[in-house]
Amino acid sequence: MGFDSDGVLRLGDPDYQKLRYGQLMQLLSLAWVAVCVAILLLAVLVKAQTNIFIYAAAILLIYLLLFGAFRIGVVKAGFYGFFYLSCINGLVGNTFFGWKSGIFILLFLILPSIFYNPMLNKRTKILFSSLLGLIILVTIALGFFTVPLFYLKALQQQVLNGFNIFVTCLVLVGISFLDFRNSRAVARYLFELNDRLAYQASRDPLTNLLNRRTITQFIEEEYVRSGRSGRPFGLIMTDVDDFKLVNDQHGHAAGDLVLMELSSLLTAALRKQDLIARWGGEEFLILLPETDYEGVQVAAEKIRNLVSQNVVVYNGKQIQVTFSIGGVVCQNQENWDTCIILADRALYYGKNHGKNLAVFAKGDLYCVLGNPQESIFQ
């Protein structure tokens, strides 16, 4: 059977459709069981002949067997048995009790079993529907032109007719409820699936961080908000120092592990409102909403210290990596692209001046954080 990653049967799978159809057929089988029970009670009331009891009891037993078959998933064979038995039962019942008994009304309950059947193609459904229409016409005609084999008083006929109408209406209500419930399940599934797809489309598959396209959308939104409120926001660009050596010495699997470990480290170190993305390769971009110069500097130096003190273990070997970091505060820039360019320049300034540095950019000025020897470079 087809299940999704959470163990839930997928709505589009044939097994799911068979399951829903099986529930419908159980309902239709129970409807005929109720009619057979009513006929047995009526036969007892009017002291009918033994053959009536035998016939009604046999039909009741067969419908119970069909109910069990649909319940355990024997749907295809169950449908053909249900169609054949219901048509015969409609013809025979109408012949026994006459058309005023309303037995022929129950034949219309076969229609849902045809149209909701996921195993029948369009042509086959038309064929079965046409055959059923012919049987209904023949049943009504026989009721008009033949004398009922079993005599019922007018009141008894009205009671049986009313019961058949009630059962038919009750089943139609049940079918409508099943259809409504299934529609809600489909809508809920599609909503959840859309959420999953949107989440996956916004994420980097390796690190599960935001991807480049998504983070730029958030930056643009933050840039617009900053322009209205006048509150700045910060950007931090990071790059793993000598990441190529990690891949060359330990393999690409080790490099992937390093990126995943760093992603988890960044996520744990920053605030909940901060957004982290894999910008590309071994680069990460961090958005710090409503953050001033001091806040960006604190966050950048915190990240640099955490990474430099962290060790990644791969196949029993310790891998030590460091970050080069460029930080910038976005305020009054013409566009947010300028902020990213400034952060990138600050990062490469740190790369060119020893690596494992957090560099803060303000226009063309660079400040190396955590280094009292050198504060500002022109």
N, C-alpha and C positions, 0 to 999 in steps of 0.2 A: 504494500500500500504506500501511497506517496505522502510523505510527511515533510514539513519544513524543518528548519534548524532547531526549532523549539519543540518538536515532536507533535505539532498540530497538523491535522490533515489539511492539505491545501485545497482551496475551494475549486480550483480549476481541474483537479485530478478526477479521472473517471471513478475511482473508488469513493471519493467524496459524493459525487453525483449519485452513485448507486446507493450509498448510505441514506441520502435524503429521499431518494425514490422508494427505498425499502420502508421508510417510515410512513410515506404516503400510502403504500400498498397495505401496510398493517392496518391503517385506519379504514381503508376500504373493505378489507377482509372482516374487520370487526363489525362494520355496518351490516354486512350480509349475515354475520352470526346473530346480530340482534334481531334481524328480520326472521331468521329461522326459529329463534326462540319464541318470538311472537306468534308465529304460525303454529308451533307446538302447543303453546298455551291456548290458542284459539281452538285447535283441534281437540284438546282436552275439554274445553268449555262446551263445545257442541257435540262431543262424543263422536268424533270422526272415525272413519274406517282405519284399519290397521295400516294399510298401505300409505296413508297420509303421514302417519307417525314415522314409519320406516323411511319414507322419502325425506321428510324434514330432518330427521335425526342424522341420516347419511350426509345430507348437504351440510348440516351443521358441523359434523366431524371433519369433512373435507375442508371447509373454510378455516377451521381451527388449525388443521395441518398446514394450509397455505399461510396463515398468520405466522406459524412457527418457522416456515421456510423463509419468509421475508425477514423475520427477526434475525435469523442466523446468516443472512446474506445470499440466499439462493433466490436471486431476483429474476434472472432470465427465464428459467423454467417456471418459476412462480407466476410470472406475468401471463404466459401462454395458458397455464392451468386456470388462472383467475378469469381470463377472457373467455375461454371455452365454457367453463362451469357457469359463469354469470349469464352468458347468453342462453345456455340451455335452461338454467334455472328460471330466467325471465320468461322464456317461452312456455315451459311446463307450468310454472306458477300461474301465469296468466290464463292458461288453458284450464287449470284446476278451478280457479276462483273467479274468472271473468275479468274483463278490463276495468270494471268499477272498483275492484280491489286495489288498484294502483300498483300492482306488481311491476308493470312495465316501466314505471317511473324510475325504479332502481337501475334499469339498464343505462340510464344516463350517467350513473356513477362510473361506468366503464370508461367514459371519455377522458377523465383525468389520468387514468392509468395508461392511456395511449399517448396523450400530448406531453405528459411529464416524463415519459420513458426516455432515458438518455441513451439507450442501446438501439433505438429505432431511428433510421434516417427519415427524411421528410417524405419520401415516396412511400415507405412502409407505413408511416403514420396515416397518410391519406388513404391507403388501402384498407387498413384496419378500421378507420373511421367510416369509410364508405360501407364496409361490411356490417358494421354496427348499426348504421343508419338503416340499412336494408332489413336487418333483424328486428329493429324497433318497429318499422312499418309492418312487417309480417305479423309481429306480436299483437299490434293494435288491431290489425285486420282480422286476425283469428278471434280476438276478443269480441269483435262486433258480429262476426258471422257464424260463430260456433256457440253452442250451449255449454256453460261451465259444467265440468264433471263433478264438482262438489258444490252443493247448494249452500249459500250463505244468505241470512236475512239482510234486509237493507241496512239496518243499524250495524250489523257485524261487518258488512262491506265498507260502510263509512268509517268505522273504527280502524279497519285494516288499511284503508286508503289514507286516512289521516296519519296513521303510524308510519307508513311508507314515505309520505311527504315529509313528516318530521325528521325521520332518519336521513333522508336525502339532504334536507336543509342543514341538519346538524353536521353531516359529513362535509358539505360545502364550506360551512363555517370553519371546520377543522382544517380543511385544505387551505383556506385563506389565512388562517393563523400560522400554519406551517410555512406558507409562502412568505408571509410577513416576517416571521422569525428568520427564515433563510436570507431574506433581503437585508435584514439588519446585520446578520452575520457577514454577508458579503460586503456591506458598506463598512463595517468595523474592520474587516480584514484588509480592504483596500486602503482604508485610512492608516492602519498600522503599517501596511506595506509601503505606502507613500512616505511615511515618516522614516522608515528604514532606508529607503532609497535616497531620501533627502539627506539623511545622516551620512550614509556611505559616500554620497557624492560630495559632501563637504569635508571629508576626512582623508588624510594620507593613509594608505593601506598598511604601511609598515609601522608607523608610530602611533597611529590613531589620533594624531593631532589634526588641527584644521589644515586644509591645503591652501595653496597660494591664492587661488581664485576666491575662496571664501574669506580669508583674512583681509584681502583688499576691499571686499564689500564692507566688512566691519570698520575698516579704517576710514573708508569714505563716509560712512554713517557717523563715525565719531568726529570726523573733520567738520561735517555739517553741524553737528550738535555743539562742537566747540566754538564754531563761528557765531552761533546764537547766544550761547551762555557766556562766552568770553573766558571759559576755563580751559587751560591747556591740557594736552594729553602727551604721553610719552611713547616712544618707540625704541626698542632694543633689538639690534641685529647681532646674532652670535654665529660663530663659525668654529668648528672643531679644528684645533691646530694639528697639522701633519696627519690628517685623517688617511691620506693615501698610504702612509707607512703602516697604519693599522691593518688595512686590507692586504697590503703586500706581505706583511710578516705573519699575520694570523688568519687571513682569508676573509672573504666577503661576508661569511656568516658571522664572524666576530665583529665586523664593521656594523652589520645590521643590529647585533646585540647591543653594541655601544650606543647606537642611535636610539634604540628603544629604552635603554637605561637612562640616557640623558633626558629623554622625553618625560619619563616618570619623575625624574629629579626636578625638572623645571615645573611640572604640574604641581608637585607637592610644595615647592618653594614659594610660589607666587600666590597672590590673592585670588579669591574666587572670581572676581570681576575681570581679572586680567586674561587675555586671550593669547594662546600660543599656537604657532603654525610652523610646519616644516616648509621653509621657503624654497628649498631646493638642495639636493645632495645632502651635505652635512651642515647646511645653514638653517637657523631657526629665527623667526621673527616674533617679537612679543609686543602686544599692544597693551599699554597701561592707561586706561581711561582716567580722566580728571587727575592727572599727576603732574606735579611741577618739577623744577630742576633738581631739587633735593631728593624727591621721591624716585626719579629715574636713576640718579647716582647711587642711592642706597640699594635699589633693586639690582642694578648692574653689578655692583661689587659683591652683593650677596650671592648672585649666580656664579660669578667667577670663583669665589672662595669655595662654594659647595662642589663645583665640578672639579676643581684642582685637588680637593681632598677626597674625592670619590674614586674608587677602584672598581673596575669591571672585571669579573672573573670569567674566563672562557676556557673550557677544557683544562681546568686546573691552573691556568696561567693568568696572572694579573696584568690588566691593561690599564695604564694610566694615561688619561687624556686631559687636555686643558682647553679653555675657551678663549678666543679673542672676541671682544665685545665692543660694539659701537652703540652709544646711546644718544638720543636727541629728544628735545621737547618741541612739540609742534604748536606754534602759536603765531598767528599773523603771517604765515607763509602763503604764497599765492595758491598753492595746491599741495595735496598730501604726498604727491610723488616726490616733491622736493625734500620732505622729511625723510623718506626712505633713502634717497640719494645721500643725504647728510649722514644718516646712521651708517650706511654702507662705507662711506669715506672714512668715518671714524674707526670702523672696524679694521679696515685695511691700514689705517695709520698704526693701530696697535700691532697688526701683523708685521709691519715693517720696522717696528721698534721693540722687538723682543718676544712678541706673542705672550699669551697668558696675561693679557692686559684688558682692563675695562676703560675705554676712552669715551669721553663725553664731548660732543660737538656742539658748538654754538657759532653758527656762521662758518668762518674760516679759522676759528680758534678751536684747539683741541686740548682737553684737560685729561691727563692720565690719572685715573682714580686710584686711591690707595698708595700713591707714590709721593712722599713728601719732598723728594729730591727735585722732581720736575713737576710743575703744576700746569703751566700753560705753554703751548708751543704755537708759534705763528705759522 
